[in-house]
Amino acid sequence: MYNSPRTVGDVMTHEVVAIGPDATFKEIVATLAEGKVSALPVLEGDGRVVGVVSEADLLHKEQLRDSEPGRFGSVHTLSDVTKAEAVTAEHLMTSPAVCVHTGTTLAQAARIMAQRKVKRLPVTDAEDRLRGIVSRGDLLEVFLRTDTEIAAEVRKEVVHALFPDEAGPRVDVHEGVVWLTGRVHEAGLIPVAGRLARTVEGVVDVHTDLTAGVTGGGGRPPGSGRGAARRA
């Protein structure tokens, strides 16, 4: 079991396929195919990341080949035209590269990927030197946590933190969905408990069936029969 939040440094790939600015178009295509990746960091000097070449960058050349003479530039940006005519990584790459540091949380990295529409992010140190790479698949590893692990962390980080002097809610987890049921003394803490439970990594959804001052009589989590859901 691990405590939230996990960072990019916990899940990144350390062995990274990279290229230099002088790599030719065909070398880049071959390296992508051999490494079975969709993008390559471009390194300069002592391993500083100066850009990234992706499959999308390379496809501009194919679009140019299939366009009517003189028409490609009229319907595409100058950057697209430059990449379509480029033959080395220096002119093909997207620069500056979108990178993250090892201490970036998985949630932050996922947000950056979604906003910038990229599938992989180079991981760099304070001097922009490459330390690894993180992919969408790496970020999804948190959802491999077992129900038992999730329930234990919800009880420790949510129930014990908010309700230290009382029995607190019962915690059930089934397929990553957390159910908080029972009685608490302060009604104002009920929505807080739900929000905090959602921050635990691996949680798919949260249902709160809590009442203040009286015994909660709500429903049970789906599949919560004997042996189905895990209790912390």
N, C-alpha and C positions, 0 to 999 in steps of 0.2 A: 504494500500500500504506500502511496505517496501523498504528500500534502499539496493542496492547490496553492497558488497556480503553478503549473509546469511552464517551463520556458522553452524557447527554440533550441537552446543548448542541450536540452534533455532528449530531443528527438531527431536532431539534424543528422544528415549523412556527412561523415568527416572526410571520406575519400571522394573528391570531386573531380569530374572531367572538365578541364578548362582549356582555353586556347589563348594565343597571343594576338595582338593587333594585326600582325602580318599574315595570319592564316588565310589561305585562299578559299574561295567559294566552295570548290569541290572538296577541299580538306574539311571544311566545316560540315558539309553534308555527310561525309563519311564518318566523322567523329560523332555526330548526332546519332547516326544509325548504329555504330559500334557500341556506343554507350547506352543506347535505348533511352535517350532523354529528348526533351522537346526544346531545351534551351541550354546555352553554354555561357558561363562567365568569361569575360575577356580580361586577362591580367596583364599588368605592365610592371616593370621594375621588380621590386621585391615581393610581388604577389598582390599588389593593389588592384582592386576591381575597378575598371574604368568603363565597363559597359557590359551588356548582355546581348548575344545574338540568339534569336529564337527562330523557330520554323516560320513564324509569321513574317519575320524580316526577310527571309529567303524567298518567300512566295511572291514578293513583288516582281522578281525577275521573270517568273512564269507568267504573271499578269501582263508584263510589258511585251513578252514574246507573242502573246495572243491578241494584243491590241492593234488597232489600225495605226499605221505610221503617223506620228505627230499628234495622236489623240490622247495617249496615256497621260502626258503632262498637263493637258487641259482639264482633266477630270480628277487628278490626284494632287496631293500637296507636294511641295518641293522636297520634303523629307522622303516621301514615297518614291519620287523620281530618282533621288540620289541613291536610295537603297536598290532600286531596280537596275541601276547602271553600275553598282559597286561590284568589286571583285575580291575585296579583302574584308576581314572582320572590322578593321578600323572604320570603314565607311558603311558597313552593314549594321553594326551594333546600335542598340538603343542606349544613349548616354545622356545624363548619368544613370547608372543602374539603380533600380529600386532594391535596396538592401535592408537587412535587419541585423541587430546585434544578438549575441548569445543570450542576453538577459531579457529579450523581448518575449512577452507572454504569448502563448498559443492563440489566445483570443485576439490580441493585437495583430499578430501575424496574419490570422485569417481575415481580419478586417482590411488589412493592406492588400492582400491578394484579391479580395472582392472589389475594392475600390479601384485598384490599378489593373484589374483584369489580367493577372498573371498566374501561372501555375506553379512556379518555383521562385524562391527568393534566395540569393546568395547571403550567407551569414558572414559578417566581417567584424574585425576588432576595431579599436578606437582609431587606428591608423588606416582603416579601409582595406586591410589585408584579409584575404579570403581565409575563413576558418571552417567553412562547411556549406551545406545547402539544405534548405527545407522545402518540402513539397506539400501539396494538398493532402496526399496520403499520410504523410507524417503527422499532420495536424489532427487527423481523424483517429489516431491511435488512442486518444483518451477515451473513446467510446468502446474500447475493448476491456475497460475495467469491469470487474464482476459486480453483481448486485451487492454482494457481501462487503466489498471494499467501499462502494459508494455509501451504503447504509452506515458503515462505521464512521466515515468521515462526516456525514451529515449529522450524526449523533454528537460527534466530538466538536465540530466547528459551528454547528447551528444550535442544537438542543442544549448542550452543556453551556455554551456561551451565553445564550439568551435566558435560559431558565436554570441557573446553577443551584437554586435552593428549593426546587420542586421536581416532581417526577418528570414533568415535561411531556411533550408529544411522543407518541409511538411513531417509530420510523419503519416503513415498509418500502422495499424497492423491488420492482418487477420489470425486467427488460429495460433498465435504466430510468424508469419512471418512478419518482419518489412520491410517497403518500405520507402526509403528516396528519395524524388523527389523535384526538383526546382532548384533555382539559388544560388550560393555562390560566394564570391569574390575571394577566394584563391583556386586554383585547387589542391594544395598540401594537403589541408585539407579533400578532398573527400575520399581518402582511409582511412584516420584516423577516419572519421565519421563512416565508415562501420565497422572498427575494434572495436571501442568503443561500437557501438550498439550491437555487438555480445557478449560483456561482461555483458550485462544486463540480469539478471536471468529470465528464462522463455522464452527467445528468441529462436526460432527454427531455423530461417535462416534470412539473411539480404540481401536485394536487394537495390543497390544504383543507382539511375537514376538522378545524379546531374551534372550540367554544371557550368562552371566558367565564370561569366561576362555576360551570356546570359540566357534567360529563358529556363529552361529545358522543352523538349517537348516529354519526353519518355512515356513509357507505364504506365498503371495503375495496381495496385495490383489485383490479382484474386479476384473476388467477391466484387470489390470496388464500386458497385452500391449503390444507396441510402440505407443507414442503414446497409450495409454489414460490412465495415471496420470501426474501431474506430479511431477517430482523437483526438489527445491530445488538 
